[in-house]
Amino acid sequence: MNLLSGFADISAIQLVLVAGVALFASVVGGVAGYGTGALMPLVLVPLIGAEPVVPIIAISAIFSNFSRAAAYRRYADRRRAGIVIVASALTTALGAYGYTMLTSAGAAIVIGSMLILSVPLRRFARRRKLKIDETGLGLSAVAYGVVVGGTSGSGVILLSLLMASGLEGAAVIATDAVISLATGVIKISVFGLAGVVTPQVIAFALLIGAVALPGAFFARSFVERMPLHIHAAILDAAVITGGLVMMSAGLRHLI
């Protein structure tokens, strides 16, 4: 497999842009617990289309989530992580398989919709101060598996579930990283069996993943300094804008 062929028709400037966004997104993810899946589609979809985006992010997320889990390893709640992983394993695989059946336009609409919905979902959960026990966490994880398996940018839902189960601060980020590592392996396995892991997917995933590795460690030094409310507002605006762009592109292909 010639990985360099995956960068065909992509200029050096475009690759630098992808790398820059990947580093920024990994730092954001290290601080807020999500960001890579929400931000990377904004730069990837215009370059290579919507279809390969979820497999690319699934593979590259192995790097970013591993570094995040290592940086915050002492904070991880293994019990809650185990509950979510076991409950969501099958539905994650089903969601990933469903994604492989989508057309390019369908993929764009699904990703765009998920990005837009993630903002009010996060705000609603935070405003209502939702709380769930371990049984509720497991049941919610079953539904979450379908979403995370077939979309990008759904990490905000997992964060909301973990916070609703009682986790706070670094424990949320660490536990999210452990869970995301497991769901990522499941998604990659399904994508590999379905034949959607192309040289382009692997090439972009390795580029993003390698650049993102130090992001969590940078983020840890910023956690106490960065004004999270300002960051959240900027990220929400970027996510909604990107989602609208993707949905409009997908709808244009359908018309």
N, C-alpha and C positions, 0 to 999 in steps of 0.2 A: 504494500500500500504506500503510494507516494503522497506523504502528507503535504508537501509543498504545493501539490496540485490543488489542495483545498483553498489556497490563497489566490487562485487564478482570477484575473480581472479585478483584484483588490490592490489598490495603490499603497505605497509605503505610508503616505499621510493617513490613509484610512486605517491602516493597521495600528499606527501610533494613537489614533483617536480611540480605537477599541481598547488598546492597552491602558490608556489614560482613564477611560471610564471604568474599566475593570478595577484599577487600583483605587479609584475614588469610591466605587460601589463596595469594595471589600472593607474599606475603612468605615463607611456608613454602616455596613452590616455588623462590623465589630462593635460599634457603639450602640446601635438601635436594635440589633438582632435581625433585621431584614434590610433589603436594599438591592442586593445583587440581582435577584430575580425580577425586581421591579424596574431597575434602571437599565440593565443590559439590553433588553428588547428595544429600547429607544434608539440605540445605535446599531443593533444587529439587523433589525427588520428592514430598514431602508437599504442596507448593503446587500443582504443575501436572501431576503424574503422571510416570511413567518414560519414556514414549515420546519426548518432545522433549528429554530431558536430553543425550543424546550429541550431537545436532546443535548444541544451545546451547553446550556446552563446546567442541566442535570449532571453532566460529566465534569464541567469546571467547578461546580459546587462541591464536589468531593474535596478539592484542594482547599477552597475557602472555608468549608465547614470543619475540615480537619484542623486547620490552623486556628480557627475560632475555638474548637473544643480543646485544643492544646493550651491556648492562652488562658482559658477560663476553666480548666479541667477540675479544679478543686470545688467549684460552685455547682457542678452538675447534679441534678436530682435523678439518680438512676432508676428509682422506683417509677416515677412519673414517665420517664423516658421509655421504660420497658412497657408500660401500659399502652402508650400511644403507638409504639412500634408494632406491638402484637396486634392491636385492634385495627391498625390502618394498613397492614401488609397486603392483604388480599385486594382491598379496594384501590390501593395505590397501583397495583399491577393492572387492575381493570381500567383505571383511569388512563394509565399510560398506553394501554392497548387501544382504547377509544381514540386517543390523540392521533395514533398512527393511521387511523381511518379517515381523518379530516383532510379536506383539500387545503390549498394554500389560503384561499379566502376564508374558509371555515376556521383555520388555525388563527388567522389574524383577528377574526371576530371574537373567538374564545379568549385569546390572550388579552385583547383590549378590554373586553367585558370584565375579566377578572381583575385587571389593574384598576379600573374605575370603581368597581364594587369594594375593593380592599380598603379604600379610604373611609367611606361611611361605616363599614363594618368595624374597623378599628376604633373610630370615634364613638360609635354606639356602645361598644363593649366597655370602653373606658368611662363614658358618661354614666352608664347604668351600674358600673362597678359589679359586673356579673361574677358570680361565684358558683363553682361546680365541684362536686365531690369526685372521688376516683371513678365511680361508676359512670357519672356524667361525662368525665374526661374520656373514658373508653368509648362510650357511645358516640360522642362528638368526633372522636378520632376516626371512626368508621366512615363518616361522611367526609371528613377532611381528606381521607385517603383518595377518594375519587377526584377531588379538586386538585390536590398536589400532584397526582399522577398525570393529569392531562393539561396542566397549565403552568405558566411561569408567573412569579410574583405573588404566590399564595402564602408566602411565609408569614405575612401579617396575621392570617387566620390562626396559625399555630401559636404565635405569640399571644394572641388574645385568649386562646384556650388555656395556655400555661399560666397566664396572669390570673385568669378566672379561677384556676385551681389552687391559687394561693402563692405562687412563686413571685418573686420580686427581683429587680435589679439584675446583677450578674448571673444569678441562678436561672433566669429566663433565657438569657443569651446562651449560656452553657448547655442547658437542657435542650434548647432548640437546635443547637449545633449537632448534638448527639443523635437526635431524632432525624434530622435532615440528612445526616450521613447514611443512616439505614434506608430511608425512603429513596435516597439518591441511588443507592446500589440496586434497589428493586427496579426503579425506572430505567436505569442503564441496561439491566438484564433484558427487560421487555423490549426496549428499543433495539438492542442488538439482535434479538431473535426475530424482530419484525423487519430487519434490514434497513433501518433508517439511520444507522450510524455510518455515515459516509466519510471519506477523507476530509471533506470540508468541515464536517461536524467535529471530528477529532482534532483537526488543525486549530480551529478557533477555540475549542474547549481547552486545549493544552496552553495556548497563548493566554487566554483569560485566567486559567487556573494558576499558571506560573507567576503571572504578574500579581495575582490576588493573594498569594501565600503570605507575604509580610503584613497585609492589611490589618489583620486582627491584632497583631502586636503593636502596630502604630495606634490603632484605635484604643487599646487599653490605656495608653498614656494620655489620651484625650478625654476619656470618659468623665473625669471630674471637671473638665474645663469647658467642653462644648455646650452651648445653650440649646438643649434638646428641643425646646418648643419652637425655636426658629428653624432648626434643622427639619423638624417634622412638617412645618408649614411649607417649606421649600420642596421637600420630597413629595408631599401630597400634591402640590401643584404640578410637579414634573410627571408624576404617575398618571394623574387625570388627563393631562395634555397628551401624553404618549398613548394612553388608552384610546382617546378619541381619534387620534391620528390613525392608529392601527385599525380600529373599527370602520372608519370611513374608507380606508384603503380596501379592506375586505368587502365592504358593501359595494364599492365601485366595481370590483371584479365579478360580483354576483349579478349586477344590473346589466 
